C-alpha cells in the first residue's frame, strides 16, 4: 500500500481502496511527517470483516482455501497476489458460506482503520510505535 495525505488527512491506499485513518493515528503521523511512503498494512485475522457483497470501502479477495476449525473458519484468500488469512466465527457466517458455496469465490474484506498497523516497507518499522 501507500500512505498519502489528501485534504490534510492521512489515507492508506490498499488494493485500490482508500482507507482514512482515525484521529489518534492521524496525530501520530502528522508529528512524523510520514506521507508518500510505501507501506505494509497489518491487521489481525479476526479483525477483518468479510462480506460476499461488493462495497466501495472493501477490498476484493479470492478465496483459495476455506478451513472449518470447529467454532471458527479460516479463510485463506488472495489480494493482489498476496496471501491473506481471515478468521471468522461460524455464528457470524452467512448461510452461503456454511453450505460451502462461495468457498472458492470472491469476497470483500473491510479493515477497520482503528485496528490496523502500518509498517514502513523500507525500515520495517511500525509507524504508530
C-alpha positions as CSV (number, residue, x, y, z in Angstrom):
1,X,0.0,0.0,0.0
2,X,0.9,3.6,0.1
3,X,0.5,6.2,2.8
4,X,-0.7,9.6,1.3
5,X,-2.1,12.9,2.5
6,X,-5.4,14.1,1.0
7,X,-7.0,17.3,2.1
8,X,-4.7,17.3,5.2
9,X,-5.7,13.8,6.3
10,X,-3.7,10.6,6.1
11,X,-5.1,7.8,4.0
12,X,-3.8,4.4,3.2
13,X,-4.3,3.1,-0.3
14,X,-4.5,-0.6,-0.4
15,X,-5.5,-2.8,-3.3
16,X,-7.4,0.1,-5.0
17,X,-9.2,1.1,-1.8
18,X,-8.5,4.3,0.2
19,X,-8.8,3.9,3.9
20,X,-9.0,7.1,6.1
21,X,-7.1,6.7,9.3
22,X,-8.7,7.6,12.7
23,X,-7.8,10.8,14.6
24,X,-5.4,9.2,17.0
25,X,-3.4,7.7,14.2
26,X,-3.6,11.0,12.2
27,X,-2.0,12.9,15.1
28,X,0.9,10.4,15.3
29,X,1.6,10.6,11.6
30,X,1.4,14.4,11.5
31,X,4.1,14.6,14.1
32,X,6.3,12.3,12.0
33,X,5.5,13.7,8.5
34,X,5.2,10.2,7.1
35,X,3.4,10.8,3.8
36,X,4.4,9.3,0.5
37,X,5.8,6.1,1.9
38,X,5.2,2.6,0.6
39,X,3.8,0.7,3.5
40,X,2.5,-2.7,4.5
41,X,-0.9,-2.8,6.3
42,X,-1.2,-5.3,9.1
43,X,-4.3,-6.5,10.8
44,X,-5.2,-9.4,13.0
45,X,-7.1,-12.1,11.1
46,X,-10.1,-12.0,13.5
47,X,-10.5,-8.2,12.9
48,X,-11.1,-8.4,9.2
49,X,-14.7,-8.1,8.2
50,X,-16.0,-10.3,5.4
51,X,-18.8,-9.8,3.0
52,X,-20.0,-11.6,-0.1
53,X,-21.3,-8.2,-1.4
54,X,-19.2,-5.6,-3.0
55,X,-18.8,-2.2,-1.4
56,X,-16.7,0.9,-2.2
57,X,-14.7,0.6,1.1
58,X,-14.0,-3.1,0.8
59,X,-11.0,-4.9,-0.8
60,X,-11.8,-7.7,-3.3
61,X,-10.2,-11.0,-2.5
62,X,-10.4,-14.5,-4.0
63,X,-10.9,-17.4,-1.6
64,X,-8.2,-20.1,-2.0
65,X,-8.9,-22.4,0.9
66,X,-11.7,-22.5,3.4
67,X,-10.9,-24.4,6.6
68,X,-13.6,-25.3,9.2
69,X,-11.8,-25.2,12.6
70,X,-14.6,-26.1,15.0
71,X,-16.2,-22.9,16.2
72,X,-14.4,-20.7,13.6
73,X,-13.4,-20.9,9.9
74,X,-10.1,-19.8,8.5
75,X,-10.4,-18.3,5.0
76,X,-7.2,-18.3,3.0
77,X,-7.6,-15.6,0.3
78,X,-5.5,-13.8,-2.2
79,X,-5.4,-10.0,-2.6
80,X,-3.1,-8.5,-5.3
81,X,-1.1,-11.8,-5.4
82,X,-0.6,-11.7,-1.6
83,X,-2.0,-14.3,0.8
84,X,-4.4,-13.1,3.5
85,X,-5.9,-15.2,6.3
86,X,-9.2,-14.3,7.8
87,X,-10.7,-15.9,10.9
88,X,-14.5,-15.9,11.2
89,X,-16.6,-17.2,14.0
90,X,-19.0,-19.7,12.5
91,X,-22.0,-18.0,14.2
92,X,-21.1,-14.9,12.1
93,X,-21.0,-16.6,8.8
94,X,-23.9,-16.4,6.4
95,X,-25.6,-19.5,5.1
96,X,-23.9,-19.2,1.7
97,X,-20.5,-20.0,3.3
98,X,-21.9,-22.6,5.7
99,X,-23.4,-24.5,2.8
100,X,-20.0,-24.4,1.1
101,X,-21.0,-22.2,-1.8
102,X,-18.5,-19.4,-2.5
103,X,-15.7,-21.3,-0.8
104,X,-13.7,-20.6,-4.0
105,X,-15.4,-17.4,-5.0
106,X,-14.8,-13.7,-4.5
107,X,-15.3,-12.0,-1.1
108,X,-14.9,-8.4,0.0
109,X,-12.7,-7.6,3.0
110,X,-13.1,-4.5,5.2
111,X,-10.3,-3.5,7.5
112,X,-11.3,-1.3,10.5
113,X,-8.8,1.5,10.4
114,X,-8.7,1.7,14.2
115,X,-7.3,-1.8,14.3
116,X,-4.7,-1.7,11.5
117,X,-1.0,-1.5,11.9
118,X,1.1,0.3,9.2
119,X,4.7,-0.7,8.6
120,X,7.2,1.3,6.5
121,X,8.4,-1.0,3.7
122,X,11.9,0.3,3.8
123,X,12.7,0.3,7.6
124,X,10.0,-2.3,8.6
125,X,9.2,0.0,11.5
126,X,5.6,0.2,12.8
127,X,4.7,3.9,12.2
128,X,2.5,4.0,15.3
129,X,5.1,3.0,17.9
